Amino acid sequence: MRFMMLMYPGPKAEAAVMPDDKLIAAMMKYNKELADAGVLLALDGLQPTAKGARIRFAGGKASVTEGPFPDTREVLGGYWMIQVNSKAEAIAWASRCPAPDGEMIEIRQVFEAADFGPEVAREEGARLDQIGKRIDQNAKAARS
């Protein structure tokens, strides 16, 4: 089972202030533990909403609102994608995060092709393999 662990750091997410060295070291250690355990698939931190945009859809059209956004009480600050055997295991990993007081992690299970039935799973399995290869190529290109 794949789970997204979504970090909500509170109002400081909008301040664009980097965490202190002690917290960065603790997070790096935590991320290494996830990787060493073989459960970490991806992770990233997110820039403040001032550097983003929201796209809303209505009547078949998209409208864009440039950041920053007025309601920033629960702004997503980053995420981890993990693969574990159960929701309880995902909760256990999230509970070990060295997050400061006031921060929150939400976990959400990711849909798998099999969740939509065997026919979709077969068709999507082949497509997802191709998409996965393309994602890997894109990631390698971005690093070079």
C-alpha positions as a Markdown table, in Angstrom:
| # | Residue | x | y | z |
|---|---|---|---|---|
| 1 | Met | 0.0 | 0.0 | 0.0 |
| 2 | Arg | 1.2 | 3.4 | -0.8 |
| 3 | Phe | 0.5 | 6.4 | 1.4 |
| 4 | Met | 1.2 | 10.1 | 1.1 |
| 5 | Met | 2.4 | 11.7 | 4.3 |
| 6 | Leu | 1.5 | 15.4 | 4.0 |
| 7 | Met | 3.3 | 17.9 | 6.2 |
| 8 | Tyr | 1.4 | 21.0 | 7.4 |
| 9 | Pro | 4.0 | 23.2 | 9.2 |
| 10 | Gly | 1.6 | 26.0 | 10.1 |
| 11 | Pro | 2.0 | 29.7 | 9.4 |
| 12 | Lys | 5.8 | 29.5 | 9.2 |
| 13 | Ala | 5.4 | 27.7 | 5.9 |
| 14 | Glu | 4.6 | 31.1 | 4.4 |
| 15 | Ala | 7.5 | 32.9 | 6.0 |
| 16 | Ala | 10.1 | 31.2 | 3.8 |
| 17 | Val | 12.4 | 30.8 | 6.8 |
| 18 | Met | 14.5 | 27.7 | 6.7 |
| 19 | Pro | 14.5 | 25.4 | 9.7 |
| 20 | Asp | 17.5 | 25.5 | 12.0 |
| 21 | Asp | 20.4 | 23.2 | 11.6 |
| 22 | Lys | 19.3 | 20.9 | 14.4 |
| 23 | Leu | 15.9 | 20.3 | 12.8 |
| 24 | Ile | 17.4 | 19.8 | 9.4 |
| 25 | Ala | 19.7 | 17.2 | 10.8 |
| 26 | Ala | 16.9 | 15.4 | 12.6 |
| 27 | Met | 14.8 | 15.4 | 9.4 |
| 28 | Met | 17.7 | 14.1 | 7.3 |
| 29 | Lys | 18.1 | 11.3 | 9.8 |
| 30 | Tyr | 14.4 | 10.5 | 9.7 |
| 31 | Asn | 14.4 | 10.5 | 5.9 |
| 32 | Lys | 17.4 | 8.1 | 5.9 |
| 33 | Glu | 15.6 | 5.8 | 8.3 |
| 34 | Leu | 12.6 | 5.7 | 5.9 |
| 35 | Ala | 15.0 | 5.0 | 2.9 |
| 36 | Asp | 17.0 | 2.4 | 4.8 |
| 37 | Ala | 13.8 | 0.6 | 5.8 |
| 38 | Gly | 12.9 | 0.4 | 2.1 |
| 39 | Val | 9.6 | 2.3 | 2.5 |
| 40 | Leu | 10.5 | 5.7 | 1.0 |
| 41 | Leu | 9.4 | 6.2 | -2.6 |
| 42 | Ala | 9.7 | 10.0 | -2.8 |
| 43 | Leu | 9.8 | 13.2 | -0.8 |
| 44 | Asp | 10.0 | 16.9 | -1.3 |
| 45 | Gly | 9.5 | 20.2 | 0.5 |
| 46 | Leu | 7.4 | 22.9 | -1.0 |
| 47 | Gln | 8.1 | 26.6 | -1.5 |
| 48 | Pro | 5.6 | 29.2 | 0.0 |
| 49 | Thr | 2.3 | 29.8 | -1.7 |
| 50 | Ala | 3.6 | 33.2 | -2.9 |
| 51 | Lys | 5.6 | 31.3 | -5.5 |
| 52 | Gly | 2.5 | 29.2 | -6.5 |
| 53 | Ala | -0.9 | 29.4 | -8.1 |
| 54 | Arg | -4.3 | 27.8 | -7.7 |
| 55 | Ile | -6.3 | 26.7 | -10.7 |
| 56 | Arg | -10.0 | 26.3 | -10.2 |
| 57 | Phe | -12.4 | 24.7 | -12.6 |
| 58 | Ala | -16.0 | 25.8 | -13.3 |
| 59 | Gly | -18.2 | 25.5 | -16.4 |
| 60 | Gly | -15.5 | 23.7 | -18.3 |
| 61 | Lys | -13.0 | 26.6 | -17.8 |
| 62 | Ala | -9.9 | 27.1 | -15.6 |
| 63 | Ser | -9.3 | 30.2 | -13.7 |
| 64 | Val | -5.9 | 31.0 | -12.1 |
| 65 | Thr | -5.2 | 32.8 | -8.9 |
| 66 | Glu | -1.6 | 33.7 | -8.3 |
| 67 | Gly | -0.2 | 33.2 | -4.7 |
| 68 | Pro | 0.1 | 34.1 | -2.0 |
| 69 | Phe | -3.2 | 32.8 | -0.8 |
| 70 | Pro | -5.2 | 34.5 | 2.0 |
| 71 | Asp | -6.1 | 31.4 | 4.0 |
| 72 | Thr | -2.7 | 29.8 | 5.0 |
| 73 | Arg | -3.7 | 28.1 | 8.2 |
| 74 | Glu | -3.2 | 24.7 | 6.7 |
| 75 | Val | -0.7 | 25.1 | 3.9 |
| 76 | Leu | 1.0 | 22.0 | 2.6 |
| 77 | Gly | 4.7 | 22.3 | 3.3 |
| 78 | Gly | 6.0 | 19.0 | 1.9 |
| 79 | Tyr | 5.3 | 15.3 | 1.5 |
| 80 | Trp | 6.7 | 11.8 | 1.6 |
| 81 | Met | 5.4 | 8.9 | -0.5 |
| 82 | Ile | 5.9 | 5.6 | 1.3 |
| 83 | Gln | 5.0 | 2.0 | 0.6 |
| 84 | Val | 4.0 | 0.0 | 3.7 |
| 85 | Asn | 1.9 | -3.0 | 4.5 |
| 86 | Ser | -0.9 | -1.2 | 6.4 |
| 87 | Lys | -2.4 | 2.1 | 7.6 |
| 88 | Ala | -1.1 | 1.3 | 11.0 |
| 89 | Glu | 2.5 | 1.1 | 9.7 |
| 90 | Ala | 2.0 | 4.4 | 7.9 |
| 91 | Ile | 0.8 | 6.0 | 11.1 |
| 92 | Ala | 3.8 | 4.5 | 13.0 |
| 93 | Trp | 6.2 | 6.1 | 10.5 |
| 94 | Ala | 4.5 | 9.4 | 10.5 |
| 95 | Ser | 4.5 | 9.4 | 14.3 |
| 96 | Arg | 8.3 | 9.1 | 14.3 |
| 97 | Cys | 8.8 | 12.3 | 12.4 |
| 98 | Pro | 10.8 | 14.9 | 14.3 |
| 99 | Ala | 8.2 | 17.6 | 13.6 |
| 100 | Pro | 8.2 | 20.7 | 15.9 |
| 101 | Asp | 5.2 | 21.5 | 18.1 |
| 102 | Gly | 2.2 | 22.7 | 16.2 |
| 103 | Glu | 3.0 | 20.9 | 13.0 |
| 104 | Met | 0.7 | 18.2 | 11.5 |
| 105 | Ile | 1.1 | 15.2 | 9.2 |
| 106 | Glu | -1.9 | 13.8 | 7.4 |
| 107 | Ile | -1.6 | 10.4 | 5.8 |
| 108 | Arg | -3.7 | 9.4 | 2.8 |
| 109 | Gln | -3.7 | 6.1 | 1.1 |
| 110 | Val | -3.1 | 6.2 | -2.7 |
| 111 | Phe | -5.4 | 4.5 | -5.1 |
| 112 | Glu | -3.9 | 1.6 | -7.0 |
| 113 | Ala | -5.1 | 0.4 | -10.4 |
| 114 | Ala | -6.4 | -2.8 | -8.7 |
| 115 | Asp | -8.8 | -0.7 | -6.6 |
| 116 | Phe | -10.8 | -0.1 | -9.8 |
| 117 | Gly | -11.2 | -3.8 | -10.8 |
| 118 | Pro | -9.2 | -6.4 | -12.6 |
| 119 | Glu | -9.8 | -5.1 | -16.1 |
| 120 | Val | -8.6 | -1.6 | -15.2 |
| 121 | Ala | -5.7 | -3.1 | -13.3 |
| 122 | Arg | -4.5 | -5.0 | -16.4 |
| 123 | Glu | -4.8 | -2.0 | -18.8 |
| 124 | Glu | -3.4 | 0.5 | -16.3 |
| 125 | Gly | -0.5 | -1.8 | -15.3 |
| 126 | Ala | 1.0 | -1.6 | -18.8 |
| 127 | Arg | 0.4 | 2.1 | -19.0 |
| 128 | Leu | 1.8 | 2.8 | -15.6 |
| 129 | Asp | 4.9 | 0.9 | -16.5 |
| 130 | Gln | 5.4 | 3.2 | -19.4 |
| 131 | Ile | 4.6 | 6.3 | -17.4 |
| 132 | Gly | 7.0 | 5.1 | -14.6 |
| 133 | Lys | 9.8 | 4.7 | -17.2 |
| 134 | Arg | 9.1 | 8.2 | -18.5 |
| 135 | Ile | 9.1 | 9.7 | -15.0 |
| 136 | Asp | 12.5 | 8.1 | -14.3 |
| 137 | Gln | 13.8 | 9.6 | -17.6 |
| 138 | Asn | 12.5 | 13.0 | -16.6 |
| 139 | Ala | 14.0 | 12.8 | -13.2 |
| 140 | Lys | 17.4 | 11.8 | -14.6 |
| 141 | Ala | 17.3 | 14.6 | -17.1 |
| 142 | Ala | 16.4 | 17.1 | -14.4 |
| 143 | Arg | 19.4 | 16.1 | -12.3 |
| 144 | Ser | 21.8 | 16.6 | -15.1 |
